[in-house]
Amino acid sequence: MNILFVGPYRQKDEWGRKSKSILKAVQKTGHDVTSRPIFLTSNPNVDNYMESCEFNTSEHYDILIQFLLQPYAIYDGRVSKRIGIFNTETMPTKMALGQLTKELLMDEIWTDSHFIQNGLQNSLDSYQGNVKVSAIPPVLDTTHLTEKSSISIRASDRELDGRFLFYYIGNLTEEKGGFKEACLAYMNAFSNSDQVALLVAPEMPVPEEEVNKILEDCHACIGEIKHSLHHPLIKVLRPQEGLQTSERIALHVDSDCMVSPGYSLSTNSLVLEAAMYKNTPIVNKGTACYEWWGEENLWGVESYEDLCVSRQRPLPYRFTSGESWRKPIIKSLGETMLEVYIDKFKRDKKVKANAKLRNYFNKPSLEIL
């Protein structure tokens, strides 16, 4: 069977990581795969590598897989099956027909959450669409994820010696990442007498003053409910340069617990990476990562469903009032962080379970094809 895959797998961001992981998983199925890159930003930070399947070509393709934003997707009548992967992050509830025009052109749509699958299937069925929505299991490209780190976060900063290290990776100015909630929960749960630190790693460059403004706001909020000036240690790693792959691996290896309370229901490849490095990430309950792995591998935070009310909508058809996401309950997040710090027995049990994940991700997957 000949498969054509189109996606942003060269981008060095979450869209790129997820696209590349799915492409690698499709290649493992043993079919003849041809790939073509696309870029979803005008100034992409890209890898210079080329996939071997970019050199493939065929006169006929049986399946077209498009990992894209909806406007870029096309209907191609020359193939037998059209599969769309639109990286849906929210729970569709009452989506307008105009938001689903490209989904309705597909034969199948892949999501990575059963919650998203059910909501999207109901929305498409309400418009008499003949589209099958499937929830595919998490996949992760591990080819660039070395088992050991070439650098050490702890060795480069003596202030971290002997401390339990929480860490957050993401876009600090994007509210859906849950960075502010993570800081508030951490500040409320600990003080400077606790041997802990929260390492903050901006994935993309961000002005230092913006990071300081967020932290000042968090200090002010906590100051109103917790009368203490003795805040726990927070370290921001190189905010103006962004995170390199080697630094990301070092964080996974050297740190103790990734904090990822993002609102998105879809899987987060950074959480999968952390778990594979025998880390024990904190995520919101009701999200895809928790849905697939649960308490055996992760720490679940109580969350609540809320409308996608945001001033940071990237496009007019994403994050609308016809969708909802999961927001963390800050009290539960703080209690979970405290439990992670105190309960070594439970933590070690999760670490042991996560030790199996590298082999899991290296196995062939996506038999759904």
C-alpha positions in Angstrom: 0.0 0.0 0.0 1.3 3.4 -1.0 0.9 6.2 1.6 1.6 10.0 1.1 2.2 11.9 4.4 2.1 15.7 4.5 3.0 17.5 7.7 5.2 20.0 9.5 7.6 17.3 10.7 10.7 19.5 10.2 9.5 22.2 12.6 11.2 22.3 16.0 8.0 22.8 18.0 5.1 20.7 19.3 3.5 20.6 15.9 6.8 19.3 14.4 7.4 16.7 17.2 3.9 15.3 16.9 3.9 15.2 13.1 7.4 13.5 13.1 6.3 11.0 15.6 3.2 10.0 13.6 5.3 9.9 10.4 7.8 7.5 12.1 5.0 5.4 13.4 3.4 5.1 9.9 6.8 4.1 8.5 7.0 1.2 11.0 3.8 -0.3 9.5 5.8 -1.6 6.6 3.9 0.2 3.8 5.6 2.3 1.1 5.6 5.8 2.6 6.3 9.1 0.8 6.5 12.3 2.8 6.4 16.0 2.0 7.1 18.8 4.5 4.9 21.8 5.1 5.6 24.8 7.4 2.8 26.3 9.5 4.6 29.5 10.4 6.2 32.2 8.3 9.5 32.1 10.3 9.9 28.4 11.1 12.7 27.2 13.4 13.4 24.0 11.5 15.6 21.0 11.5 17.9 20.6 8.5 17.5 16.9 8.2 15.6 15.2 5.4 13.5 12.1 5.9 14.6 9.2 3.6 10.9 8.9 2.5 11.1 12.4 1.0 13.0 10.9 -1.9 10.2 8.3 -2.5 7.6 8.8 -5.2 4.8 6.8 -6.6 2.4 7.1 -9.6 -0.6 6.3 -7.3 -1.3 6.6 -3.6 -3.8 4.6 -1.7 -3.9 6.8 1.4 -3.3 10.5 1.9 -2.5 11.6 5.5 -2.5 15.3 6.2 -1.2 16.6 9.5 -2.2 20.3 9.0 -4.2 23.2 10.1 -7.7 22.9 8.6 -7.3 25.6 5.8 -4.3 23.8 4.3 -6.1 20.5 4.0 -7.4 19.4 0.6 -9.7 16.8 -0.9 -7.9 14.6 -3.4 -10.2 12.2 -5.3 -7.3 10.2 -6.7 -6.6 8.4 -3.4 -8.8 5.7 -1.9 -8.7 7.1 1.7 -8.1 10.6 3.0 -7.0 10.9 6.7 -6.9 14.3 8.4 -5.0 15.0 11.6 -5.7 18.6 12.7 -4.1 18.4 16.2 -7.4 19.1 17.8 -6.8 20.2 21.4 -10.3 20.9 22.7 -13.6 19.1 23.3 -16.0 20.0 20.4 -19.4 20.8 21.8 -21.5 23.1 19.4 -19.1 23.7 16.5 -20.5 25.7 13.6 -20.6 24.1 10.2 -18.0 26.6 8.9 -15.5 25.2 11.4 -15.9 21.7 10.1 -15.8 22.1 6.3 -12.4 20.4 5.9 -13.1 17.7 8.4 -16.2 16.8 6.4 -14.1 16.3 3.3 -12.1 13.5 5.0 -12.8 9.8 5.2 -11.2 9.5 8.6 -9.9 11.9 11.2 -7.3 10.9 13.8 -7.3 12.4 17.3 -5.3 11.3 20.3 -8.1 11.4 22.9 -11.3 9.5 23.2 -12.9 12.6 24.7 -12.1 14.6 21.6 -13.1 11.6 19.4 -16.6 11.4 20.9 -17.2 15.2 20.8 -15.9 15.6 17.2 -17.8 12.5 16.0 -21.1 13.9 17.5 -20.5 17.3 15.9 -19.8 15.8 12.4 -22.7 13.4 12.7 -25.0 16.4 13.4 -24.2 17.7 9.9 -24.8 14.2 8.3 -21.1 13.7 7.7 -19.9 10.3 6.7 -16.6 10.7 8.5 -15.1 8.2 11.0 -13.2 9.7 13.9 -10.6 7.5 15.6 -8.5 8.0 18.7 -5.0 6.7 18.1 -2.6 5.8 20.9 0.3 8.0 21.8 3.3 7.7 19.6 6.8 9.2 20.1 9.8 9.5 17.9 12.8 8.5 20.1 15.5 8.6 17.5 17.0 11.9 18.8 16.3 11.1 22.5 19.6 9.7 23.8 19.4 7.7 27.0 21.9 9.9 28.8 22.4 13.6 28.7 25.6 15.3 27.5 25.2 18.1 30.0 24.0 18.4 33.6 21.5 20.9 34.9 22.5 20.3 38.5 26.3 20.4 37.9 26.0 23.8 36.3 24.3 25.4 39.3 25.4 24.6 42.8 22.2 26.2 44.3 20.3 23.1 43.0 22.5 20.7 45.0 20.3 18.4 47.1 17.0 19.9 46.0 14.0 18.1 44.6 13.6 19.6 41.1 10.2 20.3 39.6 10.3 21.7 36.0 8.1 23.3 33.5 8.7 23.5 29.7 6.6 25.5 27.4 5.4 28.8 26.0 5.3 31.0 29.2 3.1 33.7 27.7 0.5 31.3 26.4 -2.3 30.9 29.0 -3.3 27.4 27.8 0.0 26.0 28.9 -1.0 26.5 32.6 2.3 28.2 33.5 0.7 30.7 35.9 -1.3 27.9 37.6 1.9 25.9 38.1 3.7 28.9 39.7 0.8 29.7 42.0 0.4 26.1 43.1 4.1 25.8 43.7 4.4 29.0 45.7 1.4 28.1 47.8 2.6 24.6 48.6 6.2 25.3 49.5 8.4 27.9 51.2 12.1 28.7 51.1 12.7 26.3 53.9 11.8 23.3 51.6 14.6 21.7 49.6 12.8 22.2 46.3 13.2 24.2 43.1 11.0 25.0 40.1 13.0 25.2 36.9 11.2 27.2 34.2 12.4 26.5 30.7 10.9 28.6 27.9 10.8 26.5 24.8 10.9 29.5 22.5 12.7 32.8 23.2 10.8 35.2 25.4 11.8 38.7 26.7 13.1 38.4 30.3 10.8 41.3 31.4 7.7 39.3 30.3 8.8 36.3 32.5 9.5 38.6 35.4 6.0 40.2 35.0 4.3 36.8 35.2 6.3 35.8 38.3 5.6 39.2 40.0 1.9 38.7 39.3 2.0 35.3 40.9 3.9 36.6 44.0 1.2 39.3 44.3 -1.6 36.8 44.1 0.0 34.5 46.7 0.8 37.4 48.9 -2.9 38.2 49.3 -3.7 34.7 50.6 -0.4 33.5 52.1 1.3 36.0 54.4 4.9 35.0 53.8 7.7 36.6 51.9 9.7 33.4 52.0 8.9 32.1 48.6 10.4 28.8 47.3 13.2 28.9 44.7 12.2 29.4 41.1 14.9 29.5 38.4 14.2 30.6 34.8 16.6 29.0 32.3 17.9 31.3 29.5 14.6 33.0 28.6 16.0 35.0 25.7 17.5 32.0 23.8 14.9 29.2 24.0 15.5 25.6 24.9 17.8 23.3 22.9 17.2 19.6 22.6 20.3 18.7 24.7 19.0 21.0 27.5 15.5 19.4 27.3 17.0 16.0 27.7 19.1 17.2 30.6 16.0 18.5 32.3 14.3 15.1 31.9 17.3 13.3 33.2 18.4 15.5 36.1 15.0 16.7 37.4 12.5 14.8 39.5 9.0 15.8 38.3 7.7 17.6 35.2 4.7 19.9 35.9 2.4 20.1 32.8 -1.0 21.5 33.8 -1.9 22.7 30.3 -5.6 23.1 29.2 -5.2 21.1 26.0 -6.9 17.7 25.9 -4.5 16.3 23.3 -1.3 14.5 24.2 1.8 16.5 25.0 5.0 14.9 23.5 7.1 16.6 26.2 5.1 14.7 28.8 5.7 11.4 26.9 9.4 12.2 26.8 9.6 12.9 30.5 7.8 9.7 31.3 10.1 7.7 29.0 13.1 9.1 30.9 11.5 7.6 34.1 10.3 11.0 35.2 6.9 11.2 36.9 5.0 14.1 35.2 2.0 15.9 36.7 -0.9 16.4 34.2 -4.6 17.3 34.4 -7.1 14.5 34.7 -9.4 14.4 31.6 -6.5 15.0 29.2 -5.2 12.5 26.6 -2.0 11.7 28.5 -3.9 10.8 31.7 -6.5 9.0 29.7 -3.9 6.6 28.1 -1.5 6.3 31.0 -3.3 7.2 34.2 -2.0 7.0 37.8 0.3 4.1 37.0 2.7 6.4 35.2 1.5 9.9 36.0 0.2 12.2 38.8 -3.3 13.4 38.0 -4.6 16.8 39.0 -8.3 17.5 39.4 -9.5 19.7 36.6 -12.7 21.3 35.4 -14.2 21.8 32.0 -14.5 25.4 30.8 -15.3 27.2 27.6 -12.4 28.2 25.4 -12.6 31.8 26.3 -9.2 33.3 25.3 -7.7 36.5 24.0 -4.9 34.4 22.5 -6.8 32.7 19.8 -4.3 31.9 17.0 -6.9 31.6 14.3 -10.6 32.5 14.1 -11.7 28.8 13.9 -9.7 27.6 16.9 -10.6 28.0 20.6 -14.2 29.2 20.1 -17.2 29.1 22.4 -18.2 25.9 20.6 -15.3 24.1 22.3 -14.1 23.4 25.8 -10.8 22.5 27.5 -9.6 21.4 31.0 -8.3 23.9 33.5 -6.4 22.7 36.6 -7.7 23.3 40.0 -4.8 25.1 41.6 -5.5 23.7 45.1 -5.3 20.1 43.7 -2.2 21.0 41.7 -0.4 22.3 44.8 -1.5 19.2 46.9 -0.2 16.9 44.1 3.2 18.7 44.0 3.5 18.3 47.8 2.6 14.6 47.5 5.2 14.0 44.8 7.8 15.6 47.0 6.9 13.7 50.1 5.8 10.2 48.9 9.0 8.6 47.7 7.4 5.1 47.7 4.6 6.1 45.3 7.1 8.1 43.2 9.4 5.1 42.9 6.5 2.9 41.8 5.7 5.2 38.9 9.4 5.4 37.9 9.5 1.6 37.7 6.4 1.6 35.5 7.8 4.3 33.2 11.0 2.4 32.7 9.1 0.2 30.2 8.1 3.1 28.0 11.2 3.4 25.8 10.6 -0.1 24.6 6.9 0.6 24.1 7.6 3.6 21.9 10.2 1.8 19.8 7.7 -0.9 18.8 5.7 -0.7 15.5 2.5 1.0 16.0 -0.6 2.5 14.2 -1.9 -0.8 13.1 -5.1 1.2 12.5 -3.8 1.6 8.9 
